[in-house]
Amino acid sequence: MKIPVQYLCATSIIIAISMSVLDGTITNVALPSLAKEFGVSPDTSIWIVNAYQMVITMTLVIFAAAGDVYSYKKVFLGGITVFTGASVLCALSTGFPMLIVSRVLQGLAAAAVMGVNTALIRLIYPPEILGRGISLNAMAVAVSAAAGPTIAGFILSVLSWHWLFVINVPLGIAAYLLGHRLLPDNPPSAMKHLDKWSCAGNALTFGFMIYAFEGIAHHESKALVISAFAAFAVAGFFYFRRQFSMVRHGVTPLLPVDLMKISLFSLSLLTSVCSFMAQMLAMVSLPFFMQDMLHFSAVETGLLITPWPLATLFTAPLAGRLVEKFHPGALGAAGMLLFSCGLLLMFFLPADAGMADIVWRVMLCGAGFGLFQTPNNLTIVSSVPVNRSGGASGMQGMARLVGQTVGTTGVAIVFSLMSHTSGSRLCLATGAVMAFLASIASVSRVSHAFRP
């Protein structure tokens, strides 16, 4: 049986995006071991995660625009090459500074992959089955983000921390070979060159933003956090002013603020931010909820969270088929409503709840999240002109990162104000509210005509 070329192309993209997302969470479990090995404090070791996430947020939109200018294929393949090489450097790191530099390189490469992955999906799938391609991509992102700690725990139970990075090497080589052979080139782009001042402004604005939020999450000094927010405000003011000025002069901006005039696009980005805020409010607080209130062990907690990505694994491809028959706004609303109900049911769990009581609720959350992501991502990328797909892909990635960052920071703020038991309940309730708001925003899109 001959495999359709779309699926072979998509395999390259899915391998690359899975590695990029997975490496954002896979090292969390190994932080205590890495802190001891390199002789640094636990607070310092967190930079192994933070450096990676911060660099992605600072450069993702830049690489998305670079895809519009130079070719999504070139940016994607360059990202895979650097990511694979940086993974080798991470595994060979003999000191903490070398590991951090290697993680920064990984972050740059991951931003290149994330910035153009959805744009490439749009190029390789015909419009009538684009939802299927988007569903595979959404499934890879959602499952990779949720399954990172589980995969890390399995690897560390039989191998050293180095293998958290070594596993990227054969995967990266496979993704490169498939992509180099099969991925198509871009149509003519609306953006002719990268504006260096916009690139610098983007990096500074989002770098200071993430640093400020991370400072809150990790209880940095108030003076440092306030300074970071002030720097974010100043850099952001000049950056956004330049982007709007470029639009007024008929120049395509680095940050596609002109696309925000498309109501379907802006509404879909809003629902994406809300959905990922809800996801992180739940994913970060659930371990505390299960261990501190329900008195499950760490191993049992990991097993109880596993049904989440498994349910997403099932519903995301299903949504890719359903979106060919139903409006994505309606499907997205149904998904977020299921997600909200799942979180609300977790909130009302009694203290003597058993594993069976938890598993189906967690599965409901994962199923709702998977049902939402595919139609929402399809709407984001399909609501803009084809030659602006890179900008749409970058904004989709930024919506995810911003939502996850704000959600994680929200958990840190709640836990600093109350006990983990009460705080985890509040986070679940807040997540349910955010998911419900995303459902309402998604319903409002039904009145907009949609054509992939």
N, C-alpha and C positions, 0 to 999 in steps of 0.2 A: 504493500500500500504506500503510495507516494504522499509524503508529508507536505502540506501547503507551505510555500515559501514564507508566508506571513508568520507561521508558527516558528520556523527556524530563526527568522530575524528576531522575533519576540523573545526567543530563548536567550539570545545574547543580551538583550536589554534587561530581562528579568534577572539573569544571573548577576549582572552588574549592579542593578538597583538594590537587589537583596543584600549583596555584600556591603554596599554603602550604608544602608539603613541598619543592618545588623551590627556593624562595627561601632554604631553609636551607643549600643546598649550591652554588647557582649562582654566588654571589659569591666562592667560594674561589679560583677561577682568576684573578679580577680583583684580588685583594688586593695583589700587587706594584705594579700600575698605580695603584690607588687610594692606596696609601701614598705614592707619588711625587707624585701630583696634589695631595694635601692636605698634603704635607710632614710626615708622621708616620712613626714607626719601624715596621718590619714587625710587631713585637710589639704595638704599639698598634693597628695596622690590623686585627688579629684580632678586635677588639671589634665590627667590622661583622658578623661571624658570631656571636660570643658573645652580644651584646646581644639579638639575635633569638631564639636558642635559649633563653637564660635566661628571658626574659619569657614565652615559651610555656610552659615548665616551671612557672613560678611561678603562672600563671593558668589553665591548661587545665582543671583540676578545678573551679575557680570558675565558669568559663563553662559547663561541662557541667551543674553544679547550677543555674545561671541558666536554662538551657534547660528543666530540669524545672519550675522555678517559673514562668517567664514565657512560654515557648514556644520550641521548638527553631527554628522558622521565623524568629522575630524575632531571636534571637541569631545565627543563620546569616546572615541578610540584613544585619544590622548589621555583622557581621564582614566580609562582602564589601565593603560600602560603605567602611568605614574602611581596609581593605586596599588597595583601588583608589586611594583618596585618598592614602594613605601612600606608595604606589608612585610617584605623581606627585611627591610631595615628595622622595623619594629621588633621582629622576631630575633634579630641579631643584636639588639640594643644591650650595651654593657653598662650603661649609666642612665640616670633619670633624664638629664638634658637631651641625650641622644633619642630617647623614647619620645619625648615631647616634640622634638623637631620632626621626627618621623610621623608622629600623629598629625602635625600641622600639614605635612605633605599629603597624608592620607585625606585630610579634610578638604584640601584644595582639589584633589582628584575626585573625591565624592561629590563636591559641588558641581564639577563639570558633568558628571554622570547624571546627577539629579536635575540639573538645569535643562537638559535637552531630552530626557528619556520619554516624556509624554509627547513632545513634538515629533520624535522619531516614530512612536506608535501611530500617530496620525498620518505619517507619510506611508507607512507600510500596509495599513489596513484600508480597504475600500470603505466609503462612508456608511454603506448599509450594514456592515459588520464591525464597525469601529468599536462599538460597545464591548465586543468580545475581547479585543486587544486591550482596551482600557481596564476591563475587569481583571485580566491577568496581572497587569501592572499594579492595580490597586490591591489585589490580593497579596502580591509580593511585598509591597510596602507595609500593609497592615500586619501580616503574619510575621515578617522579619522584626518589626518593632516590638511585637508582643512576645516573640519566641526567643529573643536574645539571651535573657538570663537562663532559660531552660537549656539551650544549646551550650552555653558557657559552663553550666553546672555539669553537663554530661562530659564535655571535653576535659574539664579539670578533675573529674573523678578518676580518669585513667591516664591523663597526660599532663605535661607542664603548661604554664601560661603561654609559652612561646607558640604553641599550636593554635591559640586563638587567632593568630595572624598568619601562620603557615598555611592554614586551610584556604586562604584567599588566593594563593599562588596558582594551583591547578585550575581553580574556578576562573580566575582572571585571564589565564591563557586561553581557556576554552571560549570565554566571552569575546576576547579580541579576535580570535581566528574566525569565529562565526560572523561577527560584526564587520570585519574587514572584507569578507567575501560577499556578504549579502546585503548590507544596509545601503539604502539609496542616498543620493545627494539631494541638497535643498532645491526648492524652487527659488526664483529671484526674490531677494529680500527687500523690505521697505527700509531697513537700516543699512547705511553704507559704510559706517565706521564707528568705532568705539570712542566715546568722549572720555578722555583721561580724567577730567575733573569730576565727571559724574561717577566714574569708577572709584575714585578716591573718596568722594562723598558717600557713596553707598557703603563702602567698607567701614568708614568711620561711624556713620550713623547706626548701622546695625551691629557693629562691634561694640560700641558703647551701650547700646540697648541691651544686648545679651549680657554684657559684663555687669550692668546694673541689676538686672533680674537675677543673675547668678549670685551676685553679692548678697541679695536679700535671702535667697535660698540657703546660702551657706554661712549666713550670720556674720558677714564682714562688718567692719566698722561703719557707723552711720555716715561719718564724714566721707568715706570712700564711695559709698553708695550714692550719696547726694551729689558728689562731684561727677560720678559717672552719668547720672541722670541729667545733670546740667550740661555736660559735654554732648550727650545724646540730643538734647533739645537744640543746642547751638548748631551742631553739625547737621541735624535733621532740617532745621529751618533753611539753611543755605542750600542743602541738597535738593529738597523739594521745590524750593523757589527756582532752581536751575532747571529742574525737570519740566515744570509748568511753563517756564520761559521758552524752552525748546519747542513745546507743543504750540505755543502762540506763534512761533516763527516758522512753523511747518516742518520742524525737524523731529524725527522719531526719537523719543527719549530712551535712556537706558532703563529706567523704571517705567513700565508702560502705564503711566497715569492716564493717558488718553483713552485707554481701553476701559477704564472705570466708568466711562460714559455709557457703556453697553450694560444696561441694567441686569441682563441675564448673567453676565460675567461677574459683575460686582456682588450680586446676591449670592452667587455660587461660592465666591471667595469668602464671604461672610459666614455662610453655613459651614464651610470647611474649617475656618478658625474655631468656631463654636464646637464643632465635633471633636477636634483634636484637643481642645481645652478639656472637654468632658472625658475624653479617653485618658489623658494624663492625670486628671483629678482622681479617676478611678484606679488606674494601674499603679500609681505611686502609693495611694492610701490603702488599697486592698490588702497588701501583706501585713500592715499594721493592724488592720481590722480583723483579719483572720487569726493572727498570732496573739494580739493583746486582748481581744474581746472574746473570740471563739476558741482560743487556746489550742490552735493547731500548731504543729512543729513547722520549721522552715521547709523541710522536704515535702510535707503534706500541703503546705501553702503553694509551693511550686506546682504540684500536681493539680491542685484545685483551680489554678489560674490557666492551666494548659487548655481546657475546653474553649477558652476565648478564641485563641488563634485558629483552633481546629474548626470552630463554627464559621469564622470568617473565611477560612479556606473553602468551605462548602458554598456559602451564600454569595461571595463575590463573583464567581463565574456564572452562577445562576442569574444574578442581576445583569450580567453582560448579555444574557439572552432576553431577559424580560424587557430591557430598555429598548429592544427592537419593536416592542408592541405597546409599551406604556410610556407616558411622559416621564422623563427623568425627575421632574419636580415631585410628582406623586410618589414615585419609588423612593426617592430620597427622604420624603416626609415620613413614609411608612417605616423606613429603616431607623431614622432617628427617634421615632415614637417607640419602637421596640427597644432601642437602646435606653431611652429614658425610663421605660417601664422596668427593664432589667435592673438598672441602678436603684430605682425606687424600691423594688422588691428586696434588693440587697440591704438597703437602708433599714427596712422593717424586719430583718432577720432577728429571731430571738437568740439569746445567748447560748441556748442549748441546741442550736441547729446542727444537724448532721451533714455529712458530706453530700448526700443525695440532695438535700435542700439547697446546697450551694451550687452544685454542678449545673443544674438546669437554668439557674438564674444567670450564671456566668456565660453559659452558652447563648442565652437570649441576648446578652450584651454584645457578644461577638457576632451573632447572626445579624443583629440590627446594624452594627457598624459596617459589616461587609455589604449589606444590602444598600447602604447609603453611599459608600465611597465610589463605587463604579459609576452610577448615573451622575453623581456630582462632578467627578473628574471629567467625565465625557462632556458635560455641559460647559465646564471651564474652557477646555481646549477647543470645543467645536463652535463656541459663540464668537470667536474672533477670526479674522481673515487668515488663510493658510500661511501667508508670508509673515505673520506675527505669532506663529505657533511657539517659537522660542520664548517670547515674552510671556505668553500664557502659561507655558510649562514652568518657567521660573517663578511666576506669581503663585502657581499652585503649590510649588515646593515651599515658598516663603510662608504661605498661609498655614501649612502644616507645622513648620518650625516655630512660627510665632505662637500658634495655639498650644503646642507642646510646652514651650518655654513658659508661657503665662500660667498654664495649668500646673506645671511643676512648682513654680514660684508660689502659686496659691496654696498648695499643700504645705510648703515650708512656712508660710505666714500663719496658716491655721494651727500648725503643730507648735509654733512658737507662742501661741496665745492660749492653748488649752492642751489637755492630755491627748495622747494618741488615740485612746478609745473614743472620746467624744469628738476629737478632731477628724478621725477617719469617717465617722458617721456624717459629719457636716460636709466633708469633701464629696461623699457619695451623693448626698442630697443636692449639693451645688452642681455636681456633674449631671444629675438628672434634669435640673432646671436648664442648664446650658444645652443639653441634647433636645429638650422640649422647644427651646427657642430656635434651635437649628431646624427643627421639624416645621415650625410655623413659617420661618423664612423660606424653607423649601416649598411649602404649599403655595406661597405667593408667586412662585415661578411658573405654576401651571398655566396662568393666564398668558404667559409669553410663548409665542410660537417657537418650536424647536425643530431644527433640521441638522443632523450630523454632517 
